[in-house]
C-alpha cells in the first residue's frame, strides 16, 4: 500500500480515477473523510472541471484539500481566508512550474 500522499494519488489515478479524485482521495483519511465520499464530491472537477480542459482537476482538488485542512472559519475572519488563499496561490504556482518543465 502506498504510504505518501503522492504515491496514493498516483495509485488512484492508475486505477482509473480522474486527477481531481486522485488528488483529493489521497488526503481523505487525513482529513477525516471517507474515501468514497471524497471521490463523489470531486468527480465533476475532472478533466479541467467537467471536461472543459481549463484548470486541471488536480489543482481544483488541491484547493479543496487546502480548505479541508484549514477548516471552517468565521465569515469575517479575513486573516484566515487570506492565509488560505495565499497557500492556494503558492500551490498553483508550484504546480505550474512543474507543468512547464514537462
N, CA, C and O of each residue as an XYZ file, in Angstrom:
408
protein
N       0.844     -1.187      0.000
C       0.000      0.000      0.000
C       0.888      1.248      0.000
O       1.801      1.357      0.819
N       0.622      2.201     -0.924
C       1.422      3.424     -0.975
C       1.322      4.203      0.337
O       0.264      4.252      0.965
N       2.426      4.803      0.732
C       2.442      5.485      2.018
C       2.363      7.002      1.916
O       1.771      7.638      2.788
N       2.929      7.591      0.896
C       2.887      9.050      0.783
C       1.620      9.472      0.034
O       1.024      8.683     -0.700
N       1.228     10.718      0.232
C       0.039     11.213     -0.461
C       0.236     11.193     -1.974
O      -0.702     10.898     -2.715
N       1.436     11.502     -2.435
C       1.674     11.477     -3.886
C       1.606     10.057     -4.428
O       1.091      9.839     -5.525
N       2.117      9.094     -3.678
C       2.021      7.697     -4.119
C       0.569      7.231     -4.150
O       0.159      6.516     -5.065
N      -0.205      7.638     -3.147
C      -1.626      7.269     -3.123
C      -2.356      7.901     -4.297
O      -3.186      7.252     -4.934
N      -2.056      9.163     -4.588
C      -2.703      9.841     -5.710
C      -2.400      9.138     -7.026
O      -3.295      8.940     -7.848
N      -1.155      8.766     -7.224
C      -0.778      8.049     -8.449
C      -1.528      6.726     -8.536
O      -2.010      6.351     -9.604
N      -1.625      6.027     -7.423
C      -2.324      4.734     -7.415
C      -3.801      4.902     -7.776
O      -4.340      4.110     -8.549
N      -4.454      5.917     -7.229
C      -5.856      6.180     -7.587
C      -5.970      6.487     -9.079
O      -6.866      5.983     -9.757
N      -5.061      7.315     -9.580
C      -5.099      7.694    -10.998
C      -4.903      6.473    -11.893
O      -5.616      6.299    -12.882
N      -3.942      5.636    -11.545
C      -3.695      4.428    -12.337
C      -4.859      3.437    -12.259
O      -4.994      2.554    -13.105
N      -5.693      3.600    -11.233
C      -6.877      2.746    -11.095
C      -8.056      3.277    -11.897
O      -9.100      2.629    -11.963
N      -7.900      4.467    -12.518
C      -8.941      4.992    -13.385
C      -9.661      6.235    -12.905
O     -10.523      6.760    -13.609
N      -9.321      6.717    -11.715
C      -9.958      7.935    -11.228
C      -9.348      9.152    -11.909
O      -8.196      9.121    -12.340
N     -10.141     10.238    -12.004
C      -9.608     11.431    -12.653
C      -8.610     12.145    -11.730
O      -8.430     11.757    -10.575
N      -7.974     13.181    -12.251
C      -6.931     13.892    -11.491
C      -7.455     14.479    -10.189
O      -6.786     14.411     -9.158
N      -8.645     15.054    -10.235
C      -9.219     15.645     -9.025
C      -9.513     14.572     -7.988
O      -9.174     14.721     -6.814
N     -10.141     13.502     -8.423
C     -10.454     12.417     -7.496
C      -9.185     11.831     -6.899
O      -9.113     11.587     -5.695
N      -8.203     11.611     -7.727
C      -6.954     11.000     -7.271
C      -6.242     11.872     -6.243
O      -5.747     11.379     -5.230
N      -6.200     13.160     -6.515
C      -5.527     14.089     -5.610
C      -6.277     14.202     -4.283
O      -5.675     14.092     -3.215
N      -7.575     14.419     -4.353
C      -8.365     14.606     -3.133
C      -8.455     13.322     -2.312
O      -8.352     13.365     -1.086
N      -8.643     12.188     -2.969
C      -8.777     10.915     -2.248
C      -7.510     10.574     -1.480
O      -7.568      9.926     -0.435
N      -6.371     11.007     -1.992
C      -5.104     10.731     -1.318
C      -5.031     11.385      0.058
O      -4.225     10.982      0.896
N      -5.873     12.396      0.293
C      -5.886     13.113      1.575
C      -7.154     12.860      2.378
O      -7.306     13.415      3.466
N      -8.058     12.048      1.879
C      -9.365     11.860      2.513
C      -9.254     11.444      3.975
O      -9.800     12.105      4.858
N      -8.560     10.366      4.222
C      -8.473      9.849      5.587
C      -7.786     10.844      6.512
O      -8.198     11.015      7.660
N      -6.741     11.500      6.018
C      -6.031     12.515      6.804
C      -6.973     13.640      7.231
O      -6.809     14.230      8.299
N      -7.955     13.925      6.387
C      -8.913     14.998      6.670
C     -10.166     14.486      7.375
O     -11.112     15.244      7.587
N     -10.177     13.205      7.739
C     -11.299     12.644      8.473
C     -12.521     12.333      7.631
O     -13.640     12.293      8.143
N     -12.310     12.112      6.333
C     -13.421     11.834      5.430
C     -13.311     10.428      4.841
O     -12.223      9.859      4.749
N     -14.444      9.892      4.450
C     -14.483      8.600      3.770
C     -14.018      8.790      2.330
O     -14.434      9.735      1.659
N     -13.168      7.905      1.862
C     -12.637      7.999      0.506
C     -13.770      8.027     -0.515
O     -13.751      8.848     -1.432
N     -14.760      7.140     -0.371
C     -15.855      7.092     -1.338
C     -16.613      8.417     -1.412
O     -17.023      8.840     -2.492
N     -16.796      9.065     -0.274
C     -17.481     10.361     -0.258
C     -16.666     11.406     -1.012
O     -17.222     12.187     -1.784
N     -15.362     11.425     -0.794
C     -14.499     12.393     -1.474
C     -14.486     12.128     -2.976
O     -14.542     13.064     -3.774
N     -14.411     10.861     -3.360
C     -14.430     10.531     -4.787
C     -15.697     11.062     -5.448
O     -15.664     11.517     -6.591
N     -16.796     11.002     -4.734
C     -18.066     11.515     -5.258
C     -18.073     13.041     -5.300
O     -18.487     13.638     -6.294
N     -17.616     13.667     -4.221
C     -17.671     15.129     -4.117
C     -16.863     15.843     -5.194
O     -17.269     16.906     -5.663
N     -15.741     15.281     -5.588
C     -14.866     15.991     -6.532
C     -14.911     15.417     -7.939
O     -14.148     15.850     -8.802
N     -15.777     14.464     -8.187
C     -15.826     13.810     -9.503
C     -16.000     14.811    -10.647
O     -15.396     14.643    -11.707
N     -16.804     15.832    -10.450
C     -17.074     16.809    -11.503
C     -15.934     17.763    -11.807
O     -16.000     18.514    -12.780
N     -14.888     17.744    -10.987
C     -13.737     18.614    -11.235
C     -12.746     18.004    -12.221
O     -11.767     18.651    -12.595
N     -12.987     16.773    -12.643
C     -12.055     16.083    -13.530
C     -11.992     16.688    -14.918
O     -12.923     17.345    -15.382
N     -10.861     16.444    -15.566
C     -10.616     16.907    -16.935
C     -10.790     18.416    -17.064
O     -11.346     18.912    -18.044
N     -10.307     19.126    -16.066
C     -10.358     20.584    -16.123
C     -11.732     21.125    -15.817
O     -12.212     22.005    -16.532
N     -12.373     20.644    -14.799
C     -13.728     20.968    -14.356
C     -14.726     20.598    -15.454
O     -14.981     21.348    -16.397
N     -15.262     19.417    -15.276
C     -16.302     18.947    -16.178
C     -15.867     18.751    -17.615
O     -16.687     18.845    -18.528
N     -14.603     18.483    -17.831
C     -14.112     18.229    -19.176
C     -13.833     19.481    -19.990
O     -13.596     19.383    -21.194
N     -13.855     20.652    -19.370
C     -13.602     21.896    -20.100
C     -12.127     22.091    -20.441
O     -11.777     22.928    -21.273
N     -11.262     21.305    -19.785
C      -9.818     21.334    -20.058
C      -9.188     22.692    -19.770
O      -8.287     23.130    -20.484
N      -9.668     23.357    -18.716
C      -9.075     24.632    -18.335
C      -8.221     24.426    -17.091
O      -7.040     24.104    -17.219
N      -8.766     24.597    -15.908
C      -7.993     24.377    -14.685
C      -7.953     22.882    -14.401
O      -8.998     22.244    -14.270
N      -6.770     22.331    -14.307
C      -6.598     20.894    -14.068
C      -7.352     20.468    -12.810
O      -7.377     21.191    -11.814
N      -7.958     19.301    -12.869
C      -8.666     18.756    -11.719
C      -7.777     18.611    -10.500
O      -8.239     18.758     -9.369
N      -6.503     18.323    -10.724
C      -5.574     18.207     -9.588
C      -5.451     19.543     -8.866
O      -5.338     19.572     -7.640
N      -5.471     20.635     -9.598
C      -5.382     21.963     -8.987
C      -6.658     22.266     -8.203
O      -6.600     22.788     -7.090
N      -7.800     21.937     -8.785
C      -9.063     22.131     -8.069
C      -9.070     21.323     -6.776
O      -9.509     21.810     -5.734
N      -8.587     20.100     -6.849
C      -8.543     19.242     -5.659
C      -7.554     19.770     -4.630
O      -7.785     19.629     -3.430
N      -6.454     20.375     -5.077
C      -5.507     20.975     -4.127
C      -6.206     22.058     -3.319
O      -6.013     22.148     -2.106
N      -7.019     22.884     -3.979
C      -7.739     23.943     -3.273
C      -8.763     23.336     -2.318
O      -8.947     23.828     -1.205
N      -9.424     22.276     -2.751
C     -10.396     21.569     -1.907
C      -9.717     21.041     -0.641
O     -10.213     21.242      0.467
N      -8.596     20.374     -0.813
C      -7.874     19.800      0.329
C      -7.338     20.903      1.237
O      -7.394     20.777      2.460
N      -6.824     21.972      0.658
C      -6.324     23.086      1.481
C      -7.449     23.656      2.337
O      -7.230     24.005      3.497
N      -8.633     23.751      1.781
C      -9.782     24.218      2.549
C     -10.131     23.264      3.678
O     -10.428     23.693      4.793
N     -10.094     21.964      3.386
C     -10.356     20.971      4.427
C      -9.327     21.068      5.543
O      -9.673     20.998      6.722
N      -8.080     21.226      5.174
C      -7.023     21.294      6.172
C      -7.099     22.584      6.989
O      -6.739     22.587      8.166
N      -7.553     23.654      6.394
C      -7.708     24.917      7.106
C      -8.887     24.833      8.066
O      -8.823     25.340      9.186
N      -9.948     24.200      7.628
C     -11.139     24.070      8.463
C     -12.044     25.281      8.349
O     -11.726     26.271      7.689
N     -13.174     25.169      9.009
C     -14.145     26.258      8.977
C     -13.599     27.488      9.686
O     -12.848     27.388     10.656
N     -13.987     28.630      9.186
C     -13.635     29.876      9.848
C     -14.797     30.849      9.689
O     -15.603     30.723      8.767
N     -14.871     31.794     10.569
C     -15.965     32.767     10.550
C     -15.896     33.607      9.274
O     -14.806     33.901      8.785
N     -17.039     33.988      8.742
C     -17.047     34.789      7.513
C     -16.247     36.087      7.615
O     -15.747     36.589      6.608
N     -16.126     36.628      8.815
C     -15.375     37.871      8.985
C     -13.910     37.646      9.369
O     -13.199     38.598      9.693
N     -13.462     36.399      9.334
C     -12.059     36.083      9.655
C     -11.218     36.252      8.387
O     -10.831     35.281      7.739
N     -10.958     37.484      8.067
C     -10.246     37.835      6.839
C      -8.821     37.283      6.844
O      -8.312     36.894      5.792
N      -8.176     37.242      7.994
C      -6.787     36.759      8.080
C      -6.694     35.284      7.694
O      -5.807     34.903      6.930
N      -7.591     34.456      8.210
C      -7.564     33.033      7.862
C      -7.868     32.840      6.379
O      -7.226     32.031      5.710
N      -8.836     33.574      5.874
C      -9.171     33.492      4.450
C      -7.969     33.880      3.596
O      -7.672     33.221      2.599
N      -7.277     34.952      3.986
C      -6.097     35.400      3.234
C      -5.000     34.340      3.268
O      -4.372     34.065      2.246
N      -4.764     33.735      4.454
C      -3.739     32.679      4.549
C      -4.090     31.491      3.647
O      -3.220     30.937      2.975
N      -5.366     31.105      3.637
C      -5.798     30.000      2.775
C      -5.583     30.354      1.310
O      -5.009     29.563      0.562
N      -6.025     31.506      0.901
C      -5.868     31.916     -0.500
C      -4.394     32.032     -0.883
O      -4.008     31.633     -1.981
N      -3.578     32.568      0.003
C      -2.136     32.662     -0.279
C      -1.521     31.274     -0.430
O      -0.688     31.048     -1.308
N      -1.939     30.346      0.434
C      -1.433     28.970      0.338
C      -1.815     28.356     -1.003
O      -0.993     27.710     -1.652
N      -3.053     28.557     -1.413
C      -3.505     28.007     -2.694
C      -2.734     28.636     -3.847
O      -2.348     27.934     -4.781
N      -2.503     29.937     -3.800
C      -1.730     30.605     -4.850
C      -0.327     30.012     -4.951
O       0.179     29.793     -6.052
N       0.302     29.751     -3.803
C       1.643     29.154     -3.806
C       1.613     27.748     -4.409
O       2.500     27.383     -5.180
N       0.598     26.963     -4.060
C       0.496     25.604     -4.608
C       0.288     25.639     -6.116
O       0.881     24.844     -6.845
N      -0.549     26.554     -6.583
C      -0.798     26.659     -8.022
C       0.476     27.083     -8.748
O       0.789     26.553     -9.814
N       1.204     28.025     -8.182
C       2.463     28.447     -8.805
C       3.449     27.289     -8.885
O       4.119     27.117     -9.904
N       3.546     26.491     -7.818
C       4.435     25.325     -7.833
C       3.966     24.311     -8.877
O       4.788     23.734     -9.589
N       2.685     24.094     -8.971
C       2.125     23.180     -9.974
C       2.488     23.651    -11.384
O       2.913     22.855    -12.222
N       2.319     24.934    -11.633
C       2.614     25.476    -12.967
C       4.089     25.344    -13.309
O       4.431     25.059    -14.456
N       4.976     25.549    -12.325
C       6.406     25.379    -12.567
C       6.734     23.951    -12.982
O       7.500     23.731    -13.921
N       6.159     22.995    -12.289
C       6.390     21.583    -12.621
C       5.812     21.282    -13.990
O       6.451     20.603    -14.794
N       4.605     21.778    -14.271
C       3.947     21.513    -15.543
C       4.745     22.091    -16.716
O       4.809     21.483    -17.784
N       5.349     23.263    -16.516
C       6.128     23.897    -17.567
C       7.388     23.097    -17.890
O       7.866     23.135    -19.024
N       7.927     22.382    -16.922
C       9.142     21.597    -17.128
C       8.870     20.308    -17.880
O       9.791     19.667    -18.386
N       7.608     19.932    -17.951
C       7.269     18.647    -18.591
C       6.916     18.803    -20.031
O       6.610     17.818    -20.702
